[in-house]
Amino acid sequence: YLHTLNGGRLSRRLGSGALLCISFAVTNEWVMTKSAFHHSANYESLVLYGRAEPVDDDAAFDAAFRAIINQIEPGRWEHVRAPNDKERKATALFRIPIEEGAFKSRTGGPNDDPEDLALPVWHGTLPAGG
């Protein structure tokens, strides 16, 4: 599911029925090596293809938002106010069935060349937080 401003450029594009490409990437750690060439990152990357379908029914709209909110914090939906009519009208909600996708990730530590291992340089992983 994806939500955006109703009537905006993105909602018009999503509603056109065109094939979409959506990508996500998360960098979890920086991988520091003894050589500048082999520095890397531990990450997760996802690319999805599909065609958006508008969610117009109020019950389906609330069910989608309930799932999103409860994924952030289980049970939260039961403690917050559901979207009202004004918020529903301002928000375009789309369901995007996945037609195709690709996932790629890297985990682990440094991959130093054997000849670099004796260099007096620290190597390991660092959190990628800002």
Phi and psi in degrees as GROMACS dihedral restraints (atoms count N, CA, C in turn):
[ dihedral_restraints ]
;  ai    aj    ak    al  type     phi  dphi    fc
    3     4     5     6     1  -142.5    20    10
    4     5     6     7     1   135.4    20    10
    6     7     8     9     1  -122.3    20    10
    7     8     9    10     1   151.3    20    10
    9    10    11    12     1  -156.0    20    10
   10    11    12    13     1   176.4    20    10
   12    13    14    15     1   -64.2    20    10
   13    14    15    16     1   128.3    20    10
   15    16    17    18     1   -67.0    20    10
   16    17    18    19     1   128.1    20    10
   18    19    20    21     1    88.4    20    10
   19    20    21    22     1    -6.4    20    10
   21    22    23    24     1   -76.9    20    10
   22    23    24    25     1   173.1    20    10
   24    25    26    27     1   -58.1    20    10
   25    26    27    28     1   -43.5    20    10
   27    28    29    30     1   -65.6    20    10
   28    29    30    31     1   -42.5    20    10
   30    31    32    33     1   -66.2    20    10
   31    32    33    34     1   -35.0    20    10
   33    34    35    36     1   -65.9    20    10
   34    35    36    37     1   -40.6    20    10
   36    37    38    39     1   -66.5    20    10
   37    38    39    40     1   -44.9    20    10
   39    40    41    42     1   -62.6    20    10
   40    41    42    43     1   -37.8    20    10
   42    43    44    45     1   -76.9    20    10
   43    44    45    46     1    -4.9    20    10
   45    46    47    48     1   -75.4    20    10
   46    47    48    49     1   -15.8    20    10
   48    49    50    51     1    85.6    20    10
   49    50    51    52     1     1.6    20    10
   51    52    53    54     1   -71.1    20    10
   52    53    54    55     1   153.6    20    10
   54    55    56    57     1   -65.7    20    10
   55    56    57    58     1   131.4    20    10
   57    58    59    60     1  -110.2    20    10
   58    59    60    61     1   151.8    20    10
   60    61    62    63     1  -123.4    20    10
   61    62    63    64     1   121.8    20    10
   63    64    65    66     1  -121.3    20    10
   64    65    66    67     1   132.3    20    10
   66    67    68    69     1  -128.2    20    10
   67    68    69    70     1   147.5    20    10
   69    70    71    72     1  -132.6    20    10
   70    71    72    73     1   144.1    20    10
   72    73    74    75     1  -147.3    20    10
   73    74    75    76     1   140.3    20    10
   75    76    77    78     1  -132.2    20    10
   76    77    78    79     1   126.3    20    10
   78    79    80    81     1   -97.1    20    10
   79    80    81    82     1   118.4    20    10
   81    82    83    84     1   -91.2    20    10
   82    83    84    85     1   -41.2    20    10
   84    85    86    87     1  -147.4    20    10
   85    86    87    88     1   150.5    20    10
   87    88    89    90     1   -91.9    20    10
   88    89    90    91     1   135.2    20    10
   90    91    92    93     1  -104.9    20    10
   91    92    93    94     1   111.2    20    10
   93    94    95    96     1   -97.6    20    10
   94    95    96    97     1   129.9    20    10
   96    97    98    99     1  -119.8    20    10
   97    98    99   100     1   177.2    20    10
   99   100   101   102     1   -82.3    20    10
  100   101   102   103     1    -8.0    20    10
  102   103   104   105     1  -123.7    20    10
  103   104   105   106     1   137.7    20    10
  105   106   107   108     1   -59.4    20    10
  106   107   108   109     1   -33.1    20    10
  108   109   110   111     1   -64.9    20    10
  109   110   111   112     1   -34.6    20    10
  111   112   113   114     1   -95.6    20    10
  112   113   114   115     1     2.9    20    10
  114   115   116   117     1   -57.4    20    10
  115   116   117   118     1   146.9    20    10
  117   118   119   120     1  -152.6    20    10
  118   119   120   121     1  -165.0    20    10
  120   121   122   123     1  -144.2    20    10
  121   122   123   124     1   148.3    20    10
  123   124   125   126     1   -93.9    20    10
  124   125   126   127     1   126.7    20    10
  126   127   128   129     1  -150.9    20    10
  127   128   129   130     1   170.8    20    10
  129   130   131   132     1  -134.0    20    10
  130   131   132   133     1   134.0    20    10
  132   133   134   135     1  -137.2    20    10
  133   134   135   136     1   136.0    20    10
  135   136   137   138     1  -136.2    20    10
  136   137   138   139     1   133.7    20    10
  138   139   140   141     1  -125.5    20    10
  139   140   141   142     1   126.4    20    10
  141   142   143   144     1  -123.0    20    10
  142   143   144   145     1   146.0    20    10
  144   145   146   147     1  -123.9    20    10
  145   146   147   148     1   138.0    20    10
  147   148   149   150     1  -176.2    20    10
  148   149   150   151     1   177.9    20    10
  150   151   152   153     1  -119.5    20    10
  151   152   153   154     1   129.9    20    10
  153   154   155   156     1   -75.1    20    10
  154   155   156   157     1   143.7    20    10
  156   157   158   159     1  -123.8    20    10
  157   158   159   160     1   125.7    20    10
  159   160   161   162     1   -66.4    20    10
  160   161   162   163     1   144.0    20    10
  162   163   164   165     1  -104.9    20    10
  163   164   165   166     1   105.2    20    10
  165   166   167   168     1  -103.5    20    10
  166   167   168   169     1   -24.4    20    10
  168   169   170   171     1   -74.2    20    10
  169   170   171   172     1   130.5    20    10
  171   172   173   174     1   -59.4    20    10
  172   173   174   175     1   -40.7    20    10
  174   175   176   177     1   -66.0    20    10
  175   176   177   178     1   -41.6    20    10
  177   178   179   180     1   -68.2    20    10
  178   179   180   181     1   -38.0    20    10
  180   181   182   183     1   -58.7    20    10
  181   182   183   184     1   -50.5    20    10
  183   184   185   186     1   -65.1    20    10
  184   185   186   187     1   -38.2    20    10
  186   187   188   189     1   -62.8    20    10
  187   188   189   190     1   -40.7    20    10
  189   190   191   192     1   -66.3    20    10
  190   191   192   193     1   -45.8    20    10
  192   193   194   195     1   -65.7    20    10
  193   194   195   196     1   -36.6    20    10
  195   196   197   198     1   -58.9    20    10
  196   197   198   199     1   -45.9    20    10
  198   199   200   201     1   -62.4    20    10
  199   200   201   202     1   -42.1    20    10
  201   202   203   204     1   -64.7    20    10
  202   203   204   205     1   -49.9    20    10
  204   205   206   207     1   -63.0    20    10
  205   206   207   208     1   -43.3    20    10
  207   208   209   210     1   -72.5    20    10
  208   209   210   211     1   -18.8    20    10
  210   211   212   213     1   -73.3    20    10
  211   212   213   214     1   -34.5    20    10
  213   214   215   216     1   -69.0    20    10
  214   215   216   217     1   -47.7    20    10
  216   217   218   219     1  -144.1    20    10
  217   218   219   220     1   110.7    20    10
  219   220   221   222     1   -53.0    20    10
  220   221   222   223     1   132.0    20    10
  222   223   224   225     1    82.2    20    10
  223   224   225   226     1    -1.0    20    10
  225   226   227   228     1   -65.0    20    10
  226   227   228   229     1   -36.6    20    10
  228   229   230   231     1   -53.9    20    10
  229   230   231   232     1   -36.5    20    10
  231   232   233   234     1   -68.5    20    10
  232   233   234   235     1   -11.6    20    10
  234   235   236   237     1  -111.4    20    10
  235   236   237   238     1    -4.1    20    10
  237   238   239   240     1  -115.2    20    10
  238   239   240   241     1   164.6    20    10
  240   241   242   243     1   -77.7    20    10
  241   242   243   244     1   134.6    20    10
  243   244   245   246     1   -70.3    20    10
  244   245   246   247     1   158.2    20    10
  246   247   248   249     1   -56.7    20    10
  247   248   249   250     1   138.8    20    10
  249   250   251   252     1   -91.8    20    10
  250   251   252   253     1   179.1    20    10
  252   253   254   255     1   -60.3    20    10
  253   254   255   256     1   -41.4    20    10
  255   256   257   258     1   -61.8    20    10
  256   257   258   259     1   -44.3    20    10
  258   259   260   261     1   -67.3    20    10
  259   260   261   262     1   -38.2    20    10
  261   262   263   264     1   -63.3    20    10
  262   263   264   265     1   -42.0    20    10
  264   265   266   267     1   -67.2    20    10
  265   266   267   268     1   -31.7    20    10
  267   268   269   270     1   -81.2    20    10
  268   269   270   271     1   -14.4    20    10
  270   271   272   273     1  -113.3    20    10
  271   272   273   274     1   128.0    20    10
  273   274   275   276     1   -97.7    20    10
  274   275   276   277     1   124.5    20    10
  276   277   278   279     1  -114.2    20    10
  277   278   279   280     1   131.8    20    10
  279   280   281   282     1  -125.6    20    10
  280   281   282   283     1   141.2    20    10
  282   283   284   285     1   -98.5    20    10
  283   284   285   286     1   133.5    20    10
  285   286   287   288     1  -122.8    20    10
  286   287   288   289     1    94.0    20    10
  288   289   290   291     1   -63.2    20    10
  289   290   291   292     1   134.5    20    10
  291   292   293   294     1   -81.8    20    10
  292   293   294   295     1   120.0    20    10
  294   295   296   297     1   -90.5    20    10
  295   296   297   298     1   -31.5    20    10
  297   298   299   300     1  -159.9    20    10
  298   299   300   301     1   154.2    20    10
  300   301   302   303     1  -162.7    20    10
  301   302   303   304     1   164.5    20    10
  303   304   305   306     1  -144.7    20    10
  304   305   306   307     1   139.9    20    10
  306   307   308   309     1  -125.6    20    10
  307   308   309   310     1   139.8    20    10
  309   310   311   312     1  -142.1    20    10
  310   311   312   313     1   143.3    20    10
  312   313   314   315     1  -151.6    20    10
  313   314   315   316     1   162.9    20    10
  315   316   317   318     1  -136.3    20    10
  316   317   318   319     1   136.2    20    10
  318   319   320   321     1  -135.6    20    10
  319   320   321   322     1   161.4    20    10
  321   322   323   324     1   112.8    20    10
  322   323   324   325     1  -177.3    20    10
  324   325   326   327     1   -98.3    20    10
  325   326   327   328     1  -163.3    20    10
  327   328   329   330     1   -65.8    20    10
  328   329   330   331     1   148.4    20    10
  330   331   332   333     1  -118.3    20    10
  331   332   333   334     1    78.6    20    10
  333   334   335   336     1   -82.8    20    10
  334   335   336   337     1   149.0    20    10
  336   337   338   339     1   -68.2    20    10
  337   338   339   340     1   143.0    20    10
  339   340   341   342     1   -53.0    20    10
  340   341   342   343     1   -37.4    20    10
  342   343   344   345     1   -70.3    20    10
  343   344   345   346     1   -15.3    20    10
  345   346   347   348     1   -92.0    20    10
  346   347   348   349     1   -12.8    20    10
  348   349   350   351     1   -60.1    20    10
  349   350   351   352     1   -29.6    20    10
  351   352   353   354     1   -81.3    20    10
  352   353   354   355     1    -8.5    20    10
  354   355   356   357     1   -63.5    20    10
  355   356   357   358     1   138.2    20    10
  357   358   359   360     1   -81.3    20    10
  358   359   360   361     1    57.7    20    10
  360   361   362   363     1  -126.8    20    10
  361   362   363   364     1   133.1    20    10
  363   364   365   366     1   -64.6    20    10
  364   365   366   367     1   144.1    20    10
  366   367   368   369     1  -142.0    20    10
  367   368   369   370     1   147.5    20    10
  369   370   371   372     1   162.1    20    10
  370   371   372   373     1  -158.3    20    10
  372   373   374   375     1  -115.9    20    10
  373   374   375   376     1   149.4    20    10
  375   376   377   378     1  -126.4    20    10
  376   377   378   379     1   141.4    20    10
  378   379   380   381     1   -58.6    20    10
  379   380   381   382     1   144.4    20    10
  381   382   383   384     1   -91.7    20    10
  382   383   384   385     1     7.3    20    10
  384   385   386   387     1   -61.3    20    10
  385   386   387   388     1   156.9    20    10
